[in-house]
C-alpha cells in the first residue's frame, strides 16, 4: 500500500475531470497532484493520462487502472465514515451547461431542492442557447432540449417542454381574443426559435398551421415573453417560464383548447463512468424530480391554479 495516496489522487483527478478541478476539490496545489501522479506513472512504467488536450483523457492502461482502483477506494471511504458514525460526505463542485430559459427556471429549482439535502455541494452553470457551445465545455452535466443528436445515445430523456399561446390583457383588449387559430391571421405574432411557424392541434386531432410573417422574431425566450408583456402580440412560449407572469396577470392564455407543441429535454452525464459520487447523486435526484413532468396530459394544463408551476 506504498502508493495509496497516489492511487487516491489519480482517482480524484479522473472523477473531477482534470488536475485543476481535483486540486480545488482537495485543497491541494495543482502542481503537487500532477507531480505525485507523474511519480506513480514512473513507478508503474506506463502513462495513465493524456496531458496534451484540454479535456482529460485516460490511456488504455489508465482506464484499466482506474476501473480496478475506484471501487476499493470508495469502499475504504465508506468504511471510514461508518466507523466514525458519519454518512458519506457529499461535497464539491458540479459543473453544468444548460439553455438559458431552462436554467433560469426548473434547473434552479432542482439545485435549490438538492441543496437542502446536500448543502456542501456547489454548482457552476454555463448558460447558453447555442447547442454547439453547450457540448463544447468542460462540464459534468449538460441539459438540452430538442431532437436527440445521434452522437448522444446515452442522454436521459427527462420529459417534454410544453408550450402555449399567451398575450397581455391590454393587447387582447385592443385586438380582441381569438377563438379559433384561423383568427390569428388578424393578430400580431411573436416568433421565438425554434417555433417560427406554429402547428396547433385540438383534442379531436384537427390541425392548423400558422405560417404568416411575425411582428417580431427573436431567438431567446426572455425577449419573446418580454415583448408579449409589453403588448406587442401573441407569443408561443414554454409554460414553465410563464408562471410568475400569469399569476401577476401580466399575461393570459390564448386558445387554451389548442396544443401548440412540445419539445423533449435531456440530461447528459459527460463522464458517467468516472463521475464522482456527488454527480451520480445529483443525476439520480434529477431523474426522480423530473418524473412529475413526464406523461402529463396537456388538455388540463389550465384546470388548476398552480398547474403552470408544475410544467416544464
C-alpha positions as CSV (number, residue, x, y, z in Angstrom):
1,X,0.0,0.0,0.0
2,X,3.0,2.3,-0.5
3,X,1.3,4.4,-3.1
4,X,-2.2,4.5,-1.7
5,X,-2.3,8.3,-1.6
6,X,-1.2,8.5,-5.2
7,X,-3.9,6.0,-6.0
8,X,-6.5,8.2,-4.4
9,X,-5.2,11.3,-6.2
10,X,-5.3,9.6,-9.5
11,X,-8.9,8.5,-9.0
12,X,-9.9,12.0,-7.9
13,X,-8.3,13.6,-11.0
14,X,-10.3,11.3,-13.2
15,X,-13.6,11.9,-11.2
16,X,-13.1,15.6,-11.1
17,X,-12.3,15.9,-14.8
18,X,-8.8,17.4,-14.5
19,X,-5.9,18.3,-12.3
20,X,-7.1,21.8,-11.5
21,X,-10.6,20.6,-10.6
22,X,-9.2,17.9,-8.4
23,X,-6.8,20.4,-6.7
24,X,-9.7,22.7,-5.9
25,X,-11.8,19.8,-4.5
26,X,-8.9,18.5,-2.4
27,X,-7.4,21.9,-1.4
28,X,-4.0,21.0,-2.8
29,X,-1.8,22.7,-5.3
30,X,-2.3,21.6,-8.9
31,X,1.5,21.1,-9.3
32,X,1.7,18.8,-6.3
33,X,-1.1,16.5,-7.6
34,X,0.5,16.4,-11.1
35,X,3.9,15.6,-9.7
36,X,2.6,12.8,-7.5
37,X,0.7,11.2,-10.4
38,X,3.8,11.5,-12.6
39,X,5.8,9.6,-9.8
40,X,3.1,7.0,-9.8
41,X,3.3,6.6,-13.6
42,X,7.1,6.4,-13.3
43,X,6.8,3.6,-10.7
44,X,4.3,1.7,-12.9
45,X,6.3,2.2,-16.1
46,X,3.3,3.5,-18.1
47,X,1.3,6.6,-18.8
48,X,-2.1,6.8,-17.2
49,X,-3.3,10.1,-18.6
50,X,-3.1,12.0,-21.9
51,X,-2.0,15.5,-20.8
52,X,-1.9,17.2,-24.3
53,X,-5.6,18.1,-24.6
54,X,-7.8,20.5,-22.8
55,X,-10.1,17.7,-21.7
56,X,-8.8,14.9,-19.6
57,X,-8.4,11.5,-21.4
58,X,-7.3,8.2,-19.9
59,X,-4.8,6.0,-21.7
60,X,-5.9,2.3,-22.1
61,X,-3.6,1.4,-19.2
62,X,-5.1,4.3,-17.2
63,X,-8.7,3.1,-17.8
64,X,-7.9,-0.4,-16.6
65,X,-6.1,1.0,-13.6
66,X,-9.0,3.4,-12.7
67,X,-11.6,0.6,-13.0
68,X,-9.6,-1.5,-10.5
69,X,-8.9,1.3,-8.1
70,X,-12.2,3.3,-7.9
71,X,-14.3,0.6,-6.2
72,X,-11.9,-0.4,-3.3
73,X,-11.1,3.3,-2.6
74,X,-14.8,4.1,-2.4
75,X,-15.3,1.2,-0.1
76,X,-12.4,2.5,2.1
77,X,-14.0,5.9,2.3
78,X,-17.4,4.4,3.1
79,X,-16.0,2.1,5.8
80,X,-14.1,5.0,7.4
81,X,-17.3,7.1,7.5
82,X,-19.2,4.2,9.1
83,X,-16.6,3.7,11.8
84,X,-16.7,7.4,12.6
85,X,-20.5,7.2,12.7
86,X,-20.9,9.6,9.8
87,X,-22.7,9.5,6.5
88,X,-20.5,9.8,3.4
89,X,-19.8,13.4,2.7
90,X,-21.3,14.8,-0.5
91,X,-19.2,17.8,-1.2
92,X,-17.5,19.6,-4.1
93,X,-18.4,21.3,-7.4
94,X,-20.8,20.2,-10.1
95,X,-20.3,21.9,-13.5
96,X,-23.4,22.2,-15.7
97,X,-24.3,23.6,-19.1
98,X,-27.9,24.4,-19.9
99,X,-30.1,26.6,-22.1
100,X,-30.9,30.0,-20.6
101,X,-34.6,29.7,-20.0
102,X,-34.4,26.1,-18.7
103,X,-31.5,27.0,-16.3
104,X,-33.3,30.2,-15.1
105,X,-36.4,28.2,-14.0
106,X,-36.6,24.4,-13.5
107,X,-32.9,23.8,-13.2
108,X,-32.5,26.4,-10.4
109,X,-35.5,24.9,-8.6
110,X,-33.8,21.5,-8.8
111,X,-30.5,22.8,-7.5
112,X,-32.3,24.6,-4.6
113,X,-34.1,21.4,-3.5
114,X,-31.0,19.2,-3.9
115,X,-29.1,21.8,-1.8
116,X,-31.5,21.3,1.1
117,X,-30.2,17.7,1.4
118,X,-26.6,18.3,0.4
119,X,-25.6,21.8,1.4
120,X,-21.9,21.3,0.8
121,X,-22.3,20.8,-2.9
122,X,-21.5,23.8,-5.2
123,X,-22.7,24.5,-8.7
124,X,-21.2,26.3,-11.7
125,X,-23.7,26.8,-14.6
126,X,-22.8,27.8,-18.1
127,X,-26.0,29.3,-19.7
128,X,-26.2,29.3,-23.5
129,X,-28.7,28.7,-26.2
130,X,-26.0,27.7,-28.7
131,X,-26.2,23.9,-28.8
132,X,-22.6,23.6,-30.1
133,X,-21.4,25.7,-27.2
134,X,-23.4,23.5,-24.8
135,X,-21.3,20.5,-25.6
136,X,-18.0,22.3,-26.1
137,X,-17.4,22.9,-22.4
138,X,-15.6,21.1,-19.6
139,X,-18.9,20.2,-17.8
140,X,-20.1,17.3,-15.7
141,X,-23.7,17.5,-16.9
142,X,-25.3,19.1,-20.0
143,X,-29.1,19.8,-20.2
144,X,-30.6,20.4,-23.6
145,X,-33.8,20.3,-25.5
146,X,-35.0,19.5,-29.0
147,X,-34.0,16.5,-31.1
148,X,-31.6,14.0,-29.7
149,X,-28.3,14.0,-31.6
150,X,-27.3,10.6,-32.9
151,X,-23.9,11.1,-31.2
152,X,-25.5,11.2,-27.8
153,X,-27.4,7.9,-27.4
154,X,-26.7,7.8,-23.6
155,X,-28.6,11.1,-22.9
156,X,-31.5,10.6,-20.5
157,X,-34.9,12.0,-21.6
158,X,-36.4,13.8,-18.6
159,X,-39.7,14.9,-20.1
160,X,-41.2,17.4,-22.5
161,X,-41.3,21.1,-22.5
162,X,-44.9,22.1,-23.1
163,X,-45.8,25.3,-25.0
164,X,-48.8,27.6,-25.1
165,X,-50.1,30.8,-26.6
166,X,-50.1,33.9,-24.4
167,X,-50.7,37.7,-24.7
168,X,-51.1,40.7,-22.4
169,X,-54.7,41.7,-21.3
170,X,-54.1,45.1,-22.9
171,X,-53.2,43.7,-26.2
172,X,-56.3,41.4,-26.2
173,X,-58.5,44.4,-25.2
174,X,-57.2,46.3,-28.3
175,X,-57.1,43.4,-30.8
176,X,-59.7,41.1,-29.5
177,X,-59.3,37.5,-28.2
178,X,-59.2,34.8,-30.9
179,X,-61.5,31.9,-30.5
180,X,-60.0,29.8,-33.4
181,X,-56.5,29.6,-34.8
182,X,-57.7,30.9,-38.2
183,X,-58.3,34.3,-36.4
184,X,-54.5,34.6,-35.7
185,X,-54.2,35.9,-39.2
186,X,-55.7,39.2,-37.8
187,X,-53.2,39.3,-34.9
188,X,-49.6,40.4,-34.3
189,X,-47.4,37.3,-33.6
190,X,-44.1,37.0,-31.8
191,X,-41.9,34.1,-33.0
192,X,-39.2,32.6,-31.0
193,X,-36.8,30.0,-32.3
194,X,-37.4,27.1,-33.0
195,X,-41.2,27.9,-33.2
196,X,-41.1,30.3,-36.2
197,X,-44.2,28.5,-37.6
198,X,-46.9,27.2,-35.3
199,X,-48.7,23.9,-35.6
200,X,-51.9,23.9,-33.5
201,X,-53.9,20.8,-32.7
202,X,-57.1,20.4,-30.8
203,X,-58.4,17.5,-28.7
204,X,-60.1,16.0,-31.7
205,X,-57.0,15.9,-33.8
206,X,-57.9,18.9,-36.0
207,X,-54.7,20.7,-37.0
208,X,-54.0,24.2,-38.2
209,X,-50.6,25.5,-39.4
210,X,-49.8,29.2,-38.9
211,X,-47.1,30.4,-41.3
212,X,-47.7,34.1,-41.6
213,X,-45.0,36.7,-41.0
214,X,-44.4,37.8,-37.5
215,X,-44.5,41.2,-35.8
216,X,-41.3,40.2,-34.1
217,X,-38.8,37.3,-34.4
218,X,-36.2,36.5,-31.7
219,X,-34.1,33.6,-30.7
220,X,-34.4,33.8,-26.9
221,X,-37.5,33.1,-24.7
222,X,-36.9,36.0,-22.4
223,X,-37.1,38.6,-25.2
224,X,-40.2,37.0,-26.7
225,X,-42.0,36.9,-23.4
226,X,-41.0,40.4,-22.6
227,X,-42.3,41.6,-25.9
228,X,-45.7,40.0,-25.2
229,X,-45.7,41.6,-21.7
230,X,-45.2,44.9,-23.5
231,X,-48.3,44.3,-25.6
232,X,-46.5,43.6,-28.9
233,X,-48.5,40.5,-29.7
234,X,-49.2,36.8,-29.0
235,X,-46.3,34.6,-28.1
236,X,-45.8,30.8,-28.2
237,X,-43.8,30.1,-25.1
238,X,-42.8,27.3,-22.7
239,X,-45.2,27.0,-19.8
240,X,-42.5,26.6,-17.1
241,X,-41.2,30.1,-17.9
242,X,-44.5,31.9,-17.6
243,X,-45.9,31.0,-14.2
244,X,-45.0,34.3,-12.4
245,X,-46.3,36.5,-15.3
246,X,-49.6,34.6,-15.3
247,X,-50.0,34.9,-11.5
248,X,-49.4,38.6,-11.8
249,X,-51.8,38.8,-14.7
250,X,-49.2,40.3,-17.0
251,X,-50.1,37.6,-19.5
252,X,-53.1,35.4,-20.0
253,X,-53.5,32.2,-22.0
254,X,-55.0,32.3,-25.5
255,X,-56.7,29.4,-27.4
256,X,-56.4,27.0,-24.5
257,X,-58.2,24.2,-26.3
258,X,-55.4,24.0,-28.8
259,X,-52.0,22.4,-28.2
260,X,-49.1,24.3,-29.7
261,X,-46.5,21.5,-29.4
262,X,-43.8,20.3,-27.0
263,X,-40.0,19.6,-27.1
264,X,-38.2,16.8,-25.3
265,X,-35.4,17.8,-23.0
266,X,-32.5,15.7,-21.9
267,X,-29.7,15.4,-19.4
268,X,-26.2,14.1,-20.4
269,X,-23.6,12.9,-17.9
270,X,-20.4,13.7,-19.7
271,X,-18.3,11.2,-17.9
272,X,-20.8,8.9,-16.3
273,X,-18.3,6.0,-15.9
274,X,-15.9,8.3,-14.0
275,X,-18.4,10.6,-12.3
276,X,-17.8,11.4,-8.6
277,X,-20.4,10.5,-6.0
278,X,-21.9,14.0,-5.9
279,X,-22.6,14.0,-9.6
280,X,-24.1,10.5,-9.5
281,X,-26.3,11.5,-6.6
282,X,-27.5,14.6,-8.4
283,X,-28.3,12.6,-11.6
284,X,-30.4,10.2,-9.6
285,X,-32.1,13.2,-7.9
286,X,-32.9,14.9,-11.3
287,X,-34.4,11.7,-12.7
288,X,-36.7,11.4,-9.7
289,X,-37.5,15.1,-9.6
290,X,-38.4,15.2,-13.3
291,X,-40.7,12.2,-13.1
292,X,-43.5,14.7,-12.3
293,X,-43.1,16.2,-15.7
294,X,-43.4,13.0,-17.7
295,X,-46.7,11.7,-19.3
296,X,-48.6,14.9,-18.5
297,X,-52.0,15.5,-20.1
298,X,-52.0,18.8,-22.0
299,X,-55.8,19.0,-22.0
300,X,-55.9,20.0,-18.3
301,X,-52.9,22.4,-18.3
302,X,-55.1,25.3,-17.1
303,X,-57.6,23.4,-15.0
304,X,-55.8,24.2,-11.7
305,X,-54.5,27.5,-10.5
306,X,-51.0,26.1,-9.8
307,X,-50.7,23.8,-12.8
308,X,-48.3,26.0,-14.6
309,X,-45.8,26.0,-11.8
310,X,-45.5,22.2,-12.3
311,X,-44.9,22.2,-16.0
312,X,-41.7,22.1,-18.0
